Amino acid sequence: MSAQPVFAEAQNPVQAAALDWPEPELLGCELPPVPQFDAGLLPASLRPMVEDVTDRMQTPLDFAAVVSVVTLAGLCGRRALVQPKEHDSSWIVTPNLWGGIVAGPGMMKSPLVGIVTAPARALEADGRAEYADALRKYKAAQEQAKLNYTVWVADYKRARKKDENAPAKPQFDVPEPSQRRLIAVDATFESLHQLLSENSAGVFVLRDELSGWLASLERQGRESERAFYLECWSGDTGFTIDRIGRGSIHVEHCCVSLFGGIQPARLRAYLADVLRDGPSNDGLIQRFQLLVWPDSKPDWQYRDRAPNTGAMQAAENVYRRIAGMSADNPLRLRFAPDAQALFVAWLTDLETRLRADDISPFMLAHLAKYRKLMPALSLLFSLADESLQSVGLRHAQQAADWCEYLAHHARRVYASRISPERLAAIALARKLKSGWMRESGTFSIRDVYRCEWTGLTTQDEVRPAVRVLEETAWVRAEPHKPETGRPSEVYTINPKIGGAHVGD
């Protein structure tokens, strides 16, 4: 009887090498779930437009919904105020809001924002045309005033020579028109302050990318700019800028609504740098109460149909009506009795949650600002649906439901916080998984930074990232002693990374 082989078949070198490696660990984080957006949370007057844009662009309903609400807030500004408590008139809420969309590149953020804000930008265009016409009339009136002044001077001199009564000096000053502004796109700190000095209702600021703006406020020397934006969130605080040669400009009520998009990786990087116990942890990111990070739509369908012009016109009518309200004599609403009872119950629950021991400091700071968010949303929804006597139960309930919905997104945002070195490790892991250096099976620190990938351009950036990959079994350090020169840092790639999951 012949001897049996120890192994039924020989393993190839790759299989043998793989047996020596553990499974690579997940590098990213699993994001907490968020609920699907319910169109019933929107005021009836804006719902058709949001649903139409969402269907045509095949984007999450959350995108168009949050843009429409912040646009509503931006056009309202200080034209309407709400008193949340029945008897305490010292607490008044201005309904300006900050928000944004968290989504990767190519997710149609900018085109969607452009479409949803189109009715509001049409109002801005009307304002520019009115200003241009007023400016032409102003210049013509100035020319006429100069001619009248010349005539008056001649008549005055003639009368004095003849010892006659001098003609009365007419009014030659022509008031210069100011431009009514509603929207500013990527405005500088100084120009925005100037706009606010001329537009007491406030301004709606649109930023294509929030990441650049957030990063700029972290730079040394931008402390006053950061303080300015922090004040603008409340909507009722004054701010003064003193400039040599330009004098002092004071804005009694700095009121700004703000909206933009940001990519998940850049948001994570920002949170990793900012959410520490330092000067930048001042509540700026928590002011973005309408920051949504929905799941992408799993089922895409081709759409090619005409826009619902009726829905867009209805939205424009809402925006036009609210933008036409006076900031000099703002509408001031309170809750109807049943809505007041709901607000008391909601605020009691919120204050109880804020005092719980199991809430993170970041969520605590975020949820604390819902004291403004709920009454502000209630007021905006009431205005949109032309309920101008008081804020009713339906709109108060919608606002409370929005707060619960947004809290889930806030938890997702803060749970995504990852250290810079782990972010760099994730970026390198994706390169390895896609095939970089997989054929040779090894790489050096120098191989990585020579590629000049973002966040991996220097030895100081690469080493911590590789250390994370080593700790999570993606790579393994190998001793490598060349015949001459210093030993190089060489790492072997885990053969099992082909089936590994990098994470979000």
Steps between C-alpha positions, in 0.01 A plus 500: 500500500648831393556782745239785501624856447487728802309764297245421230638783291777751542414859589631775275729766654224764520266264685778395734589863569137590565472230766761688701288818515197590713194661342551877459286709730238756398664843482203731473193521716149375458276806486193506725176458305287798407127493419363561155362849458122533507363763260222561750752693712498780242252787483234420241600798285857371442438125488413471125819683398719281723341179372526613138870590522579179691330283238660672202851496648472159671656624821400433861190695602701645789713708262227713348305513827780649707597749226141623475469551876830687540408714197174582673696601810745704295229705333309551824786609725377770738177563308318278748574396860350246737447515876527136619366552854151627559580772754878549489546769235876519559563183298456577131629267227621620160440218248829514309655152467822329388507172312678286246517175308762234572557289188785374288612654171266445209188483718341804330528730802577822313252451209222417744571803718494712186157369395335523842629852564410618148173666612689689771775600259233631265403744776864597537515568124189718528672694776807556284283628215312735734829629639642557152190704409518696826869565441429643155236731647738597779775598255252699291374675815860576599566664164182706529596600856840622377333709230253642751786585732684683222186703422446578869860619544462734202165634631648543848799700375276717281266574790789595729642741238162669460445500876185293451367218714708188429307196378454222756744219463315194373570141608772364277583178685369196315472187719699213350293182460605187687486159342254260655684173533364159592777257401878516508715230341839429662510852646808621688474591865530875434259510206241299692522741793449790258196325348351448844545870580277577199252210536357486850298183433817298450663311213490141376857380433556214256837322501570241234742315729490541876837331553704791366305752704530295819874452445551873442351581839760277668794709374690726729389860472138416410372517857285809440345343191416187696348710780294688242343181362433367848304818573315481166344167595285645776354759263460774759851598615687812393850507352735790426796508261754783526724563199764768449384728221151350492383588847276291721211294363252365752228246427228499764373149424737265317271242343633236260356174373768274355498193275754291312621151416789298640653163420511232774880470498546874540240516774678221687832677465350823630333330795822317590688831516232711667307291749758515773520708815653800328413847367339359185253293700273803538176360362540610138426157351210451741333804346441295184180356638362407159804297393376179336693189397246263343569163345530509121205374299556130422273500195574754229247550222536705184282812498441738212192716540412864521523664844179557692476871428198535726695363795795730431268798464327416829839492675598832342171653619578390856853639485385824336228557758736444794784704347253786455431525872650795686799463730428843650173372644545121518208266546503352850317174564438276798375143527129425495382342831525136384834568329622670819420186699697293249795736523504479881503119484767500228727746683461307825610181324795679337623648827475157664708345221762773531550410863545126440836338574520296179520787251831599341626859540466557125139384488427696816623822339310416181166413659517804730459718191170328421350747747510740206449245222154373594324838537686635194378212282148535642493865400640438151250224424218721621614785276539271200141377533368854566403442863581853609301537823675239715706183467258209500528143624568350157802718433631459856476120464682514166780698664526254790518210253772681306704530819477126560591426138797740510629356827561167322708679237695685769587168664625372164712812450672483839540122485699542177782682677831323418857602583715647219740204503210256464359704214840478327509124571157458338620690193811279471297184562274589208807539277630158610160337453471646150827330403782741575822300564299179533705328231828551687333444835712760679548874516710753686414828672676677214287318241191650661593865538652511152148442363394834657151382595298742709589465866795270418758738357766492772670244722330653803160437341577152366660342808197540734270372224716192441517444875118483508503252210754290687287500815194390303682221309494663159878506476800362687838663555789302354867545584686613194872569515652618173869442433570871537317789658228511762250217549180584313151469643340220301152357558342182370137516389250256651395267213147494646421868448322426173190399696547751782259784569656843542190664650338838451 
